[in-house]
Amino acid sequence: MPWRVGRDFRHLSQAAHIFLERSRALVLPLCVIAKPIHSARGVIWPPAVAPKLKHSHASIIEPTNVLPEDLAQRHVQQKTLESVLCLDKPKEGGTDGNELISLAPPSDVLSTIGQLFVQYPSRCTVTDLRKSQGTFDLVMYLRHPRAFAISLYLLEQGLADRALWVLELATQIGASCPPKSWQYLTAKFAEQEEWRGVRRIVKLARQRLGYTTVKLLNWRLRAWMENQRYVPVEDVLAMFETERVNPSRLTYHLLVAMHLRNCDLAAALTGLRAMESAGFPVTAKTCAILVLGYRSFGLTASIKARALAAIGTGDEVVSAVILNGLVQLLLDAEDSSGVAEVLSSVSQPSGDRPYDLGASSIQDDDERVGSSTPSAASRPSSLRSTQAASQRNLISVSTYNILLDHLSRQGDLTRAMHVVQQMRVAQVSPDSKTAAALVRLYSTAGFHNDALHVVASALGGASDALDLLTSLGFVASTVPEFPIPPPIPPTIHLLNALLRSLKKTLQVRELSVVLDIMRIMKVNPNAATITIVLSGLQGRARPGELIKIVRLLKSRGVVPARGHLHVLLQALLSREQAVARPRGWSQLRSLTSSSSQDTPASSPRQTEADVAGVGCEPTAGITFSHFRRGNNLLRPIVQSLSARNVRNDRVTFALRIKHFALVKRDLVAAHEQFRLMVRSGFRPNRYHYGALMQGYAAAGNLKGATKVMRAAADAGLLPDVKMYTIIIAGYAGLARPKEAMRAFRSMVAEGITPDVPAIDALVSAFFRKREYGTARRVLLRLWTQVAPFPDALAEAPLKELARAFRALHAGNANRPERLTRRQRHEVRRMFRDLSQWGKTGPRSEAVEESARHVHNVSTS
């Protein structure tokens, strides 16, 4: 009898609990039924703040039309990867039938969980529970299905590790839930980018249910991709076969997206062929994934034609994703007229071309620059097909953000303001990425206080954060000269943009200030934050110190990323190059005489198998002879990347070409790497051609360097001031001022404005020829091309003039000093804190939303 009474009591308590959970009314905010923000009438954000009003953080949008950012972005921004891949989205309040709602346990149960977690942080077993005191109530809670609701509550509080701990303990005790609840928990962990937790939940669900589902396996595949663990196509399909689950179209899309992110074109094509063999034809969503992932390779004629043909064939979201991906590819290929033509074809009909960003550099991938813009009658049919999508306005805030981000890298303030004006006319509301692009734009253009005004607008009334911003030079009383978007919640994109604006002269104090602002605003850093900080410290810390920092992060659970490796390789390569090739006018280089040969004598030629094998390594086989200790320090990081099958990309190939050409002086091997890169599907950019040009110039073969520059022009990359500077500096190294002057005049004749390095290289040619008077006259004559000449230097000697002139270059001004021992310890402490960030504190909703955007795929 007592046993039956206890059983009935347990059943009644469970039924009451389920009834109470189901009876909770989900109160939707009024803003859900309000008018979307992109359809508001009138000016969405002011062009500038009126001087008489000074600076105000108030938005001029009507209060009834204001939506929280997480809801507004669901209407305005593209869902990119998630929208294309159609991954399951958790529906609040168990509205999808999973009956799982976040539940806060009693304080004593929560306290017991905390004590046990501290005592057994990795895993707590049933035996450990028996040894502990006062765990009866906890066991009763974890036997009930509400244990999963407690885990969901801990996750929402930012305690992902503790939520996983509770899940594992509950499954050991015997708690269970239906597959839909497992999928709901998995999606919730994915929302907060807790991909390690996603993998563990899928494993727990398999153990508890005795089987798995295609949705759970797809989440495991997505977690592998986000953790940079790239599994071969054959192994993934074998996993599905072992589990007796048929792959879905989403499975193959994830496979293609994964291997495109890993810069493995052959594996991505294998995934496409497997998808078609399984009976899933290529659709507009497949094209969207290809366009998003192809940025790592560069624009090709086939991808451009496929994208143009696919715009308008899918739904509005997919078509918009394809459009934005194509715009990004065209901008990377410097095809501004192509961008204007594509955007004009999908926008509302108008007589002007509001999206004209300047002269085109390429008309098509395989055409020579300089052809006229085709007329409407001669446009390709694929481009004409995009006009069918013009009635659906596919141009959104994401499109404008891509344009602003491109112009911010160039510091082109005039054209960026034109894009902002078009954004205002189209009544498109800015978001956090718009604010981040404006921060980068204003900082690059030299308006640092305006950039800080954008950040201050996002910080709102957080007085502590505003005080920290003042220590970075922010003057709130100074009225901004350029548009400031309405206040938005601070996101990691915005604060990363602030860090990037400080990167050139990053001080430890400034780094501490930005990280403190992140803590105050509860914004968690991401992998890009670590890469930006490492890049900013590159000129201040030795390469070995940077490697130790990455290894410190690795020991604390941070997975080394390919971007971290790029910074480390660049630092080591700069160190090697400085040893092998000292800089300065008076330092004569041991150059060979100019020869008509295209390639000088070099080491024995590598075999095809050796070169192909190098292409699969994450470092592309780069080794350093002058800093051999760096090879040993790098080994654990490289092993971590190799174990996850991470391949090299265009950046690694560029470093490899530069290493062969400038350090080892082996142009044959540099050409082999260039050809291997092209065979791997990568399209060379300016950095690859520039590395080859530097190698020829260092070897004294200026004819070969000129041929490489012409080859770049044939590929659609017009010569710029940097390419011509390489030619001029090459002639200067040979003490041939006449040829250097001829190259300089050719550059000016093509309409290219000389900068400080170009003029400095030209003057050094006369200096090495010991024509000091001519060098002085040339410097004085060309000084005004860069800045007004100071009268105080009229009688200064040539050496003092050269120093003052070089200081005008942004790369030479305010060069940071080396870190002291105390600063090195402080930096390590900051990175130690960064590695633990987010494991004990709550996450910002803006960070959760930012994980859904396009840069998760296109900039990885």
C-alpha positions, 0 to 999 in steps of 0.5 A, a space after each residue: 500500500 505505501 508503495 502504491 500511494 507513492 506511485 500515485 503521488 508521483 503520477 499526480 505530481 507529474 500530471 500537475 507539472 505538465 498541466 502547469 507548463 502547458 497552461 502558461 500563456 505566451 505573451 507576445 509583445 505588441 511590436 510583433 504586430 506592428 508595421 515592419 521597420 523597413 516600411 516606415 514612411 519618412 526619413 529613417 535616420 538623419 543625414 547628420 545631427 543639426 549643430 543647434 541640437 548638438 548630439 542626440 541619441 534619440 531616434 526619429 522613428 515613430 515609437 509604434 514602429 520601433 522593433 527590438 533588433 532581434 525581431 526587426 532583423 527577422 524582417 529586414 536582414 537575410 537569414 543567409 546560412 540558416 535560411 538557405 539550409 533550412 535548419 530547424 529553428 526552435 519555437 518559443 514555449 514549446 509551440 512545435 509540440 516538444 512541450 519543453 519550456 525553460 523552468 527555474 528550479 528551487 533555490 536549494 536544487 540550484 544550489 546543490 547543482 552548483 556545489 556538485 558542479 564545482 566538485 565534479 566539473 567534468 562529469 558527475 556519476 550516480 556513485 558521486 551522487 550517493 557520496 554527496 549529502 542532501 541530493 535527494 531533492 535533486 535526484 527527484 527533479 532529475 528523474 522527472 522530464 523537467 530536468 531538460 527544462 532545468 537544463 534549458 533554463 541554465 543555458 538561457 542564463 549563459 551556463 552552457 557547461 552546467 546545462 550539459 552537466 545536468 543533461 548528462 547526469 539526468 540521462 544517467 538517472 533515467 530521465 527521458 524526453 521525446 526526439 522533438 525535445 532533443 532537437 529543440 535543445 540542440 537548436 537552442 545550443 546552436 543559437 548560442 554557438 555552443 557547438 561542442 554542446 550540440 555534438 554532446 547532445 546528439 550523442 546523448 540523444 542517441 544513447 538514450 533513445 537507442 536510435 537517432 534521426 536525420 535532423 540530429 545527424 544534420 546538427 552534428 554535421 553542422 557542429 563539425 563545420 562550425 568547429 572546423 572539423 572537416 569530415 570527408 564526404 565518404 565518412 559522413 555518408 558511411 555514418 548515415 548508413 551505419 545509423 540506418 538513416 537516409 541523408 536529406 537534401 540538407 545533409 548534402 547542402 551541409 557537406 557542400 558548404 563545409 568543404 567550400 569553407 575548407 577551401 576543398 573544391 574537389 570534396 565539394 564537387 564530390 558532395 554535389 555529385 553524391 547529392 544528384 546521385 541520391 535523387 536531389 537535383 541542384 536547386 536555387 538553394 544549392 546555388 546560394 550555398 555555392 555563391 556564399 562559399 565561393 568567396 574563398 576561391 574568387 569569382 569565376 565566369 561559371 559561378 557568375 553565370 550560374 548566380 545570374 541565372 538563379 536570381 529570381 528562380 527561388 523564393 525571395 530569401 534565397 534570391 536575396 542571398 544569391 544576389 548578396 553573394 554575387 555582389 560580394 564576389 564582384 566587389 572582390 574581383 573589383 568589378 564595380 560596373 558589374 555590381 551596378 548592373 546587377 543591382 540595377 537589374 533587380 531594383 525598381 526601374 529608374 532612369 539613373 544608376 544609383 549604385 554606380 561605384 565607379 569605373 569598372 576594372 573587369 567586365 567579365 572574368 575572362 575579358 580584357 579590361 577596357 571594353 564598353 558596358 554592354 547595352 540592354 540588347 547585348 546583355 546575357 540572357 542570364 542577366 536579363 532573367 534577373 529583371 524578373 526579380 525586380 518586382 520583388 525588391 531583393 536589395 536589403 540592408 545586407 546589400 548596403 552593408 556589403 557595399 559600405 564594408 567594401 568602401 570602408 576598406 578603401 576609405 572612399 568616404 564620398 561614394 560611401 555617403 552616396 550609398 548611405 543616401 540611397 539607403 535613406 531614399 529606399 527607406 531601409 533601416 540600418 542595423 548593427 553591421 551598418 554601424 560597424 561598417 560606418 565605424 570602419 569607414 570613418 576611422 579609415 577616412 580619418 574621422 575618429 571622433 565620428 566613429 566613436 559617436 557611432 559606438 557611443 550611440 549603441 552604448 546608450 545610457 551605460 555611463 561606465 562604458 561611455 566613460 571608458 570610450 572617453 579615454 579612447 579620445 571620444 569628445 561627446 560635445 563635438 558634433 559629428 560631421 557625417 551620418 550617425 545611425 539610430 541607437 542599436 544594441 551593441 554587438 560583437 560586430 560593432 566592438 570588433 570594428 572598434 578594435 579594428 580601427 585601433 589595430 594599427 596603433 593598438 596599445 595595451 591600455 586601449 585593448 583593455 578599454 575595449 574588452 572592459 566595454 564588452 564586459 559592461 555591455 555583456 557582449 562576448 568576444 568571438 574568434 574574429 576578436 582574437 584574430 584582430 587583437 593578434 594582428 594588432 599586436 603583431 608589430 609590438 610583440 615578437 612572433 614567439 610571444 604571439 605563438 605562446 598566446 595562441 597555445 595558451 588559448 588552445 590549452 584553455 579550450 579555444 580551437 585554433 582557427 585558420 585566421 590565427 595561423 595567418 597572423 602567426 605565419 605573417 609575423 614569422 615571415 616578416 621576421 625572416 624577410 627583415 633578416 634576409 633583406 634589410 631595409 633603408 637607402 644606404 643598405 645596398 642589396 646584393 642583387 644580381 644584374 638585370 637579366 632577360 631571363 624570366 626565372 633565375 637559377 634555383 633549387 632542384 624542381 619539386 615533383 608534382 606529388 610533392 607540390 600536390 601534397 603541400 597543397 593539403 597542409 594547413 601551412 602549405 609547407 612553410 618552414 623558417 630557417 632563421 627562426 627555427 624555434 618558431 617551427 617547433 612552437 607552431 607544431 601543436 597548432 599545425 597538428 590541431 589544424 591537420 587533425 581536423 583536415 583544415 586545408 590552406 587557402 588563398 592567404 596561405 598560398 600568398 604567404 607561401 609564394 612570398 616566402 619562396 620569392 623573397 626569403 628563399 629567392 626561389 622563383 621556380 618554386 614560387 611559380 610552382 605554388 602559383 600554378 598549384 593554387 590555380 589548379 586547386 580552383 583559387 583565383 589569384 588576386 593582387 597579393 599573389 601577383 605582387 608576391 611574384 613581382 617582389 621576387 623578380 624585383 629582389 632578383 633584379 629581373 625587372 622585365 619579369 616583374 613587368 610581365 607579371 604586372 601585365 599578366 595581372 592586368 590581363 586577369 582583370 586586375 589593373 595596375 595600382 600604386 603598389 605594383 608600380 612601387 615594386 617596379 620603381 623600388 626594383 630599379 632603385 635597388 639596382 641604382 638605375 634612376 632613369 628607369 625608375 623615373 620612367 616607371 614613375 611617369 608611366 604610373 602617373 600617365 595611367 592616372 594613378 596618384 603616387 603615395 609616400 612609398 612610391 615617391 620614397 622609392 623614386 628618391 632612393 634611386 637617385 640616392 643610391 646613384 649618389 646623385 644627392 642633389 637630384 634626390 633632394 630636388 625630386 623629393 621637394 618637387 613631389 612632396 606636394 603630391 602627398 601633403 603641403 610642404 612645411 616651410 620649417 624644412 626648407 633648409 633641412 638636409 636630405 636625411 631629415 627631409 626623408 624622415 619627415 616625408 616618411 612620417 606622412 605615411 599612415 603605416 610609418 606614423 606612430 609606429 608602436 613600440 615593443 611590449 615591455 615585460 609587464 605589458 606582456 604579462 598583462 596581455 596574457 592575462 587578458 587572453 586568459 580571461 578571453 578564453 573563459 569568457 561566456 562560460 560563466 556569464 550571460 550571453 547577449 541576445 545580439 551575439 546570438 542573432 549575429 551568428 545567423 548572418 552572412 559572414 559566418 560563411 563568407 568570411 570564414 
